[in-house]
Amino acid sequence: MTGLHLSAEELEPVVKRLRRAQGQLTGVLKMIEEGRDCGDVVTQLAAVSKAIDRAGFSMIATGLEQCIQDGEDTTEAKKRLEKLFMSLA
């Protein structure tokens, strides 16, 4: 396996999470434009951030499953997935 290739079926939960995050972000922008309380805005920003992080983690988990199923060299797979994981930190 030379790269992470996910099927539409595997990407569906990731896309759903990102669409949810997109909706949350639209709501945050509206809150800011309306001059809403900073604490409420920060709380919603944290929720958006968490949703995006979960989408990334979901992709990494799926990639790991693929590597195991494909019988890929675990050392190389581990390095690549670790790099992806650390990019989310």
C-alpha positions as CSV (number, residue, x, y, z in Angstrom):
1,M,0.0,0.0,0.0
2,T,1.6,3.3,-1.1
3,G,-1.0,5.6,0.3
4,L,-4.2,5.8,2.2
5,H,-7.0,4.9,-0.2
6,L,-10.5,4.9,1.3
7,S,-13.6,3.8,-0.4
8,A,-16.8,6.0,-0.5
9,E,-18.3,3.6,2.1
10,E,-15.3,4.0,4.4
11,L,-15.3,7.8,4.0
12,E,-19.1,8.2,4.7
13,P,-18.7,8.5,8.5
14,V,-15.9,11.0,8.0
15,V,-17.9,13.1,5.6
16,K,-20.9,13.1,8.0
17,R,-18.6,14.3,10.8
18,L,-17.2,17.0,8.7
19,R,-20.6,18.2,7.5
20,R,-21.7,18.3,11.1
21,A,-18.6,20.4,11.9
22,Q,-19.3,22.6,9.0
23,G,-22.8,23.3,10.3
24,Q,-21.4,24.0,13.8
25,L,-18.9,26.4,12.3
26,T,-21.6,28.2,10.4
27,G,-23.4,28.6,13.8
28,V,-20.3,29.9,15.4
29,L,-19.9,32.5,12.7
30,K,-23.5,33.6,13.2
31,M,-22.9,33.8,17.0
32,I,-19.9,36.0,16.5
33,E,-21.8,38.3,14.0
34,E,-24.6,38.6,16.5
35,G,-22.2,39.5,19.3
36,R,-23.0,36.5,21.5
37,D,-21.3,35.8,24.8
38,C,-17.6,34.9,24.3
39,G,-17.9,31.9,26.6
40,D,-20.7,30.4,24.5
41,V,-18.7,31.1,21.3
42,V,-15.6,29.4,22.7
43,T,-17.7,26.4,23.8
44,Q,-19.0,26.0,20.3
45,L,-15.5,26.4,18.8
46,A,-14.3,23.6,21.0
47,A,-17.1,21.4,19.8
48,V,-16.2,22.1,16.1
49,S,-12.5,21.3,16.9
50,K,-13.5,18.0,18.5
51,A,-15.7,17.1,15.5
52,I,-12.8,17.7,13.1
53,D,-10.3,15.8,15.3
54,R,-12.7,12.8,15.4
55,A,-13.0,12.9,11.6
56,G,-9.2,12.7,11.4
57,F,-8.9,10.0,14.0
58,S,-11.6,8.0,12.1
59,M,-9.5,8.2,8.9
60,I,-6.4,7.0,10.7
61,A,-8.2,4.1,12.3
62,T,-9.6,3.0,8.9
63,G,-6.1,3.3,7.4
64,L,-4.7,1.2,10.2
65,E,-7.4,-1.5,9.6
66,Q,-6.5,-1.4,5.8
67,C,-2.8,-1.9,6.5
68,I,-3.5,-4.9,8.7
69,Q,-5.9,-6.4,6.2
70,D,-3.5,-5.8,3.3
71,G,-0.6,-7.4,5.2
72,E,1.5,-4.3,4.7
73,D,4.9,-4.1,6.3
74,T,3.9,-3.0,9.8
75,T,7.0,-0.9,10.4
76,E,6.3,1.4,7.4
77,A,2.6,1.4,8.0
78,K,3.2,2.4,11.6
79,K,5.5,5.2,10.6
80,R,3.0,6.6,8.1
81,L,0.0,6.4,10.4
82,E,2.0,7.8,13.3
83,K,2.9,10.8,11.2
84,L,-0.8,11.3,10.3
85,F,-1.8,10.9,13.9
86,M,0.8,13.4,15.1
87,S,-0.4,15.9,12.5
88,L,-3.7,16.0,14.4
89,A,-1.9,16.8,17.7
